[in-house]
Amino acid sequence: MKTAFSIVAFVLAAGMVITLLVFWNVYIISDYHTIKELYLVTHGTPEVPATGRWTVLTIGITFLSIVLVVLSIFFAAFLRSARFKQQQKDFVNMMTHELKLPMSSIQLFAQTLRQRDLPTSERERFLDAILNDCSRLNLLLDHLLKSQQIERGKLPVSLRRQNLREFMEEFARKWPRPLVVRIAGEAEAQIDPILLDLAITNLVNNAEKYGRGSVPELGLDTDSREARISVRDAGAPIPKKYSRKIFKRFFRMPNRDTRRQSGVGLGLYIVKTIAHLHDGHIDLASASAEGEGWKGNRFTLTIPVCR
């Protein structure tokens, strides 16, 4: 609210300054009689050369242009500062939420295990819940670490030639939950296995969180130039207006599905960076059942293959 009020006040002030400058130029140009009198006093003739009139007009327009440029620069800086402050506020709120929930859960389960003599099956269930929350915290901290390394340009990359079909099959085998796997073609590429594994993990995690119970589909297809790694879900299609914004740092779509799920808006940002580090790119395709024969979202990570 405070930021919106400041923006409105700034726009009104800039508008007033511009209006005054425009009236000043109009006044100078229209008050030609005063200019002629001044020219008579200084030059002894009331005839003002055309160059004199154009000089006055040029000075006025130049001054107006300079003021407009300066105001635009200050306004852009103001908007960046306001946006940064809002991002900081949102980040603190998200981090508080993301850290508090698993920590509270871990504390509750640990206290219960300590105070009560539970059956073996119940103890196992509680321990699994604690381990899941620890994994959630580790993933969050890993994302924050990777984000800081990206911002500093210090994300370690170790590329080596590897068979993508074998890599994807191994990923699918290790994944702890159901996956629909569609692997076609075979190719080798220069990849960092750790980073590429992280990128696919983020995409599959998102498909599980926002797929509304659907089993994610993991795919690979190749040609002579590139390999396309895809992850598809059957969740609500992402609106086109968010198709680029979702890859920005800390951005989360303002809807109910997003608010219900964990995350701080770093997963897709990291995926995009990893794609670029492999000289590739990440694309989003969303469709409804009526339009494309399938409903949901498909993220495709494209990287060049070795020839």
C-alpha positions as CSV (number, residue, x, y, z in Angstrom):
1,M,0.0,0.0,0.0
2,K,2.8,2.4,0.9
3,T,4.7,1.5,-2.2
4,A,1.6,2.1,-4.4
5,F,1.0,5.5,-2.8
6,S,4.6,6.5,-3.3
7,I,4.4,5.5,-7.0
8,V,1.2,7.6,-7.5
9,A,2.8,10.6,-5.7
10,F,5.9,10.3,-7.9
11,V,3.8,10.1,-11.1
12,L,1.8,13.1,-10.1
13,A,4.9,15.1,-9.2
14,A,6.5,14.2,-12.5
15,G,3.3,15.1,-14.4
16,M,3.2,18.5,-12.7
17,V,6.9,19.3,-13.6
18,I,6.3,18.2,-17.2
19,T,3.2,20.3,-17.5
20,L,5.0,23.4,-16.1
21,L,7.8,22.9,-18.6
22,V,5.4,22.5,-21.5
23,F,3.6,25.8,-20.5
24,W,7.0,27.5,-20.1
25,N,7.9,26.5,-23.7
26,V,4.5,27.6,-25.0
27,Y,4.8,30.9,-23.1
28,I,8.3,31.6,-24.5
29,I,7.3,30.8,-28.0
30,S,4.0,32.8,-27.9
31,D,5.5,35.9,-26.2
32,Y,7.1,37.0,-29.3
33,H,6.6,40.7,-28.6
34,T,8.7,40.5,-25.5
35,I,11.4,38.8,-27.4
36,K,11.3,41.6,-30.0
37,E,11.5,44.3,-27.4
38,L,14.5,42.6,-25.8
39,Y,16.1,42.3,-29.3
40,L,15.4,46.0,-29.9
41,V,17.2,47.0,-26.7
42,T,20.2,44.8,-27.4
43,H,20.5,45.1,-31.1
44,G,18.7,48.4,-32.0
45,T,16.2,46.7,-34.4
46,P,12.8,45.0,-33.7
47,E,13.4,42.4,-36.4
48,V,14.3,39.1,-34.8
49,P,16.3,36.8,-37.1
50,A,14.8,33.3,-37.7
51,T,17.9,31.9,-36.0
52,G,17.0,33.7,-32.8
53,R,13.5,32.2,-32.7
54,W,14.8,28.7,-33.4
55,T,17.4,29.2,-30.7
56,V,14.8,29.9,-28.1
57,L,12.7,27.0,-29.2
58,T,15.7,24.6,-29.3
59,I,16.7,25.6,-25.8
60,G,13.2,25.0,-24.4
61,I,12.9,21.6,-26.1
62,T,16.4,20.6,-25.0
63,F,15.7,21.6,-21.4
64,L,12.4,19.7,-21.5
65,S,14.0,16.6,-22.9
66,I,16.8,16.6,-20.3
67,V,14.2,16.9,-17.5
68,L,12.2,14.1,-19.0
69,V,15.2,11.8,-19.2
70,V,16.3,12.6,-15.7
71,L,12.8,12.0,-14.4
72,S,12.6,8.7,-16.3
73,I,15.9,7.5,-14.8
74,F,14.9,8.4,-11.3
75,F,11.4,6.8,-11.8
76,A,13.0,3.6,-13.1
77,A,15.4,3.5,-10.1
78,F,12.5,4.1,-7.8
79,L,10.5,1.2,-9.3
80,R,13.5,-1.1,-9.1
81,S,14.0,-0.2,-5.4
82,A,10.4,-0.7,-4.6
83,R,10.3,-4.1,-6.5
84,F,13.5,-5.2,-4.7
85,K,12.0,-4.3,-1.3
86,Q,8.8,-6.2,-2.1
87,Q,10.8,-9.2,-3.2
88,Q,12.8,-9.1,0.1
89,K,9.6,-8.9,2.0
90,D,8.0,-11.8,0.1
91,F,11.2,-13.9,0.4
92,V,11.3,-13.4,4.2
93,N,7.7,-14.4,4.4
94,M,8.2,-17.5,2.2
95,M,11.3,-18.6,4.1
96,T,9.6,-18.2,7.4
97,H,6.8,-20.4,6.2
98,E,9.0,-23.0,4.5
99,L,11.3,-23.4,7.6
100,K,8.7,-23.2,10.3
101,L,6.4,-26.0,9.0
102,P,9.0,-28.8,8.7
103,M,10.8,-27.7,11.9
104,S,7.5,-27.8,13.9
105,S,6.7,-31.2,12.4
106,I,10.1,-32.6,13.3
107,Q,9.9,-31.3,16.8
108,L,6.4,-32.7,17.3
109,F,7.3,-36.2,16.0
110,A,10.6,-36.2,18.0
111,Q,8.8,-35.3,21.2
112,T,6.2,-38.0,20.7
113,L,8.9,-40.6,20.1
114,R,10.7,-39.5,23.2
115,Q,7.7,-39.4,25.5
116,R,5.6,-42.4,24.4
117,D,6.3,-46.1,23.9
118,L,4.9,-46.6,20.4
119,P,4.5,-49.8,18.4
120,T,7.2,-50.5,15.8
121,S,5.0,-49.6,12.9
122,E,4.1,-46.3,14.4
123,R,7.7,-45.5,15.2
124,E,8.7,-46.2,11.6
125,R,5.9,-43.9,10.3
126,F,7.1,-41.1,12.6
127,L,10.7,-41.6,11.6
128,D,9.8,-41.6,7.9
129,A,7.9,-38.3,8.4
130,I,11.0,-36.8,10.1
131,L,13.3,-37.9,7.3
132,N,10.9,-36.5,4.7
133,D,10.9,-33.1,6.5
134,C,14.7,-33.2,6.7
135,S,14.9,-33.9,3.0
136,R,12.5,-31.0,2.4
137,L,14.8,-28.7,4.4
138,N,17.9,-30.0,2.6
139,L,16.3,-29.3,-0.8
140,L,15.4,-25.8,0.3
141,L,18.9,-25.0,1.6
142,D,20.4,-26.6,-1.6
143,H,18.2,-24.3,-3.7
144,L,19.3,-21.3,-1.8
145,L,22.9,-22.2,-2.1
146,K,22.7,-22.8,-5.8
147,S,20.8,-19.5,-6.2
148,Q,23.6,-17.6,-4.5
149,Q,26.3,-19.4,-6.5
150,I,24.4,-18.5,-9.7
151,E,24.1,-14.8,-8.7
152,R,27.9,-14.7,-8.0
153,G,28.7,-16.6,-11.2
154,K,30.4,-19.3,-9.2
155,L,28.1,-22.3,-9.8
156,P,30.6,-25.2,-10.4
157,V,30.1,-27.0,-13.7
158,S,31.9,-30.2,-14.7
159,L,30.9,-31.4,-18.1
160,R,31.6,-34.8,-19.4
161,R,30.4,-36.9,-22.3
162,Q,27.6,-39.3,-21.3
163,N,24.9,-41.5,-22.8
164,L,21.6,-39.7,-22.3
165,R,19.4,-42.8,-22.6
166,E,21.4,-44.5,-19.8
167,F,21.3,-41.3,-17.7
168,M,17.5,-41.0,-18.0
169,E,16.9,-44.7,-17.3
170,E,19.0,-44.5,-14.2
171,F,17.2,-41.4,-13.0
172,A,13.8,-43.2,-13.5
173,R,15.1,-46.2,-11.5
174,K,16.2,-44.1,-8.6
175,W,13.0,-42.0,-8.4
176,P,11.1,-43.1,-5.3
177,R,7.6,-42.6,-6.7
178,P,5.7,-43.7,-9.8
179,L,6.8,-42.2,-13.2
180,V,5.6,-42.8,-16.7
181,V,8.8,-43.1,-18.8
182,R,8.9,-42.6,-22.5
183,I,12.4,-42.7,-23.9
184,A,13.0,-42.7,-27.6
185,G,16.3,-42.5,-29.5
186,E,19.8,-42.6,-28.2
187,A,22.5,-39.9,-28.1
188,E,25.5,-38.6,-26.1
189,A,25.9,-35.1,-24.8
190,Q,28.4,-33.1,-22.7
191,I,26.6,-32.8,-19.4
192,D,27.2,-32.2,-15.7
193,P,25.4,-35.2,-14.2
194,I,24.8,-33.6,-10.8
195,L,23.3,-30.4,-12.3
196,L,21.2,-32.1,-14.9
197,D,19.9,-34.5,-12.2
198,L,19.0,-31.5,-10.1
199,A,17.2,-29.8,-13.0
200,I,15.1,-32.9,-13.8
201,T,14.4,-33.5,-10.1
202,N,13.0,-30.0,-9.8
203,L,10.8,-30.5,-12.9
204,V,9.4,-33.8,-11.6
205,N,8.9,-32.4,-8.1
206,N,6.8,-29.6,-9.7
207,A,4.8,-32.0,-11.8
208,E,4.0,-34.0,-8.6
209,K,3.1,-30.9,-6.6
210,Y,0.9,-29.2,-9.2
211,G,-0.3,-32.2,-11.3
212,R,-3.3,-32.7,-9.1
213,G,-2.6,-36.3,-8.4
214,S,-1.4,-37.3,-11.9
215,V,1.7,-39.4,-12.4
216,P,4.4,-37.3,-14.1
217,E,5.5,-38.3,-17.5
218,L,9.3,-38.3,-18.1
219,G,10.4,-38.3,-21.7
220,L,13.5,-38.2,-23.9
221,D,13.7,-37.9,-27.7
222,T,16.7,-37.0,-29.8
223,D,17.8,-36.1,-33.3
224,S,21.1,-35.4,-35.0
225,R,21.5,-32.0,-33.3
226,E,19.7,-32.0,-30.0
227,A,18.1,-33.9,-27.2
228,R,14.8,-33.0,-25.6
229,I,14.2,-34.0,-22.0
230,S,10.5,-33.4,-21.1
231,V,8.4,-33.6,-18.0
232,R,4.6,-33.5,-18.3
233,D,1.8,-33.3,-15.8
234,A,-2.0,-33.2,-16.0
235,G,-2.5,-30.2,-13.8
236,A,-4.1,-26.8,-14.5
237,P,-2.5,-25.2,-17.6
238,I,-0.2,-22.3,-16.7
239,P,-1.6,-19.0,-18.2
240,K,0.5,-17.6,-21.1
241,K,1.1,-14.3,-19.1
242,Y,3.2,-16.4,-16.6
243,S,5.0,-18.5,-19.2
244,R,8.2,-16.4,-18.9
245,K,7.8,-15.1,-15.4
246,I,7.8,-18.5,-13.8
247,F,11.5,-18.9,-14.6
248,K,12.4,-15.7,-12.7
249,R,14.0,-15.8,-9.3
250,F,11.5,-16.0,-6.4
251,F,8.5,-15.8,-8.7
252,R,5.5,-17.9,-7.8
253,M,2.1,-17.7,-9.5
254,P,-0.5,-16.0,-7.4
255,N,-3.1,-18.8,-7.2
256,R,-4.5,-21.2,-4.6
257,D,-2.5,-24.2,-5.9
258,T,0.8,-22.3,-5.4
259,R,-0.1,-21.1,-2.0
260,R,-0.9,-24.6,-0.8
261,Q,2.5,-26.0,-2.0
262,S,5.9,-25.6,-0.5
263,G,8.7,-23.7,-2.3
264,V,10.2,-20.2,-2.6
265,G,10.3,-19.8,-6.3
266,L,13.8,-21.0,-7.1
267,G,13.3,-24.4,-8.7
268,L,12.5,-23.2,-12.3
269,Y,15.0,-20.4,-12.0
270,I,17.7,-23.0,-11.3
271,V,16.5,-25.2,-14.1
272,K,16.8,-22.4,-16.6
273,T,20.3,-21.6,-15.4
274,I,21.4,-25.2,-15.7
275,A,19.9,-25.4,-19.2
276,H,22.0,-22.3,-20.2
277,L,25.1,-23.8,-18.7
278,H,24.6,-26.8,-21.1
279,D,24.2,-24.4,-24.0
280,G,20.5,-25.3,-24.1
281,H,17.1,-23.8,-23.1
282,I,13.9,-24.7,-21.3
283,D,10.5,-24.2,-22.8
284,L,6.9,-24.5,-21.5
285,A,3.9,-25.8,-23.3
286,S,0.5,-25.7,-21.7
287,A,-2.7,-27.1,-23.2
288,S,-6.3,-28.0,-22.4
289,A,-8.0,-31.3,-23.2
290,E,-10.2,-29.7,-25.8
291,G,-7.4,-27.9,-27.7
292,E,-4.5,-30.3,-27.9
293,G,-5.8,-33.7,-27.0
294,W,-4.1,-33.5,-23.6
295,K,-4.3,-31.3,-20.6
296,G,-1.6,-29.9,-18.4
297,N,1.9,-28.6,-18.7
298,R,5.0,-29.9,-20.4
299,F,8.5,-28.5,-19.6
300,T,11.1,-29.4,-22.2
301,L,14.8,-29.0,-21.5
302,T,16.7,-29.0,-24.8
303,I,20.5,-29.5,-25.0
304,P,22.9,-30.1,-27.9
305,V,24.2,-33.6,-28.6
306,C,27.7,-34.8,-29.5
307,R,28.1,-35.4,-33.2
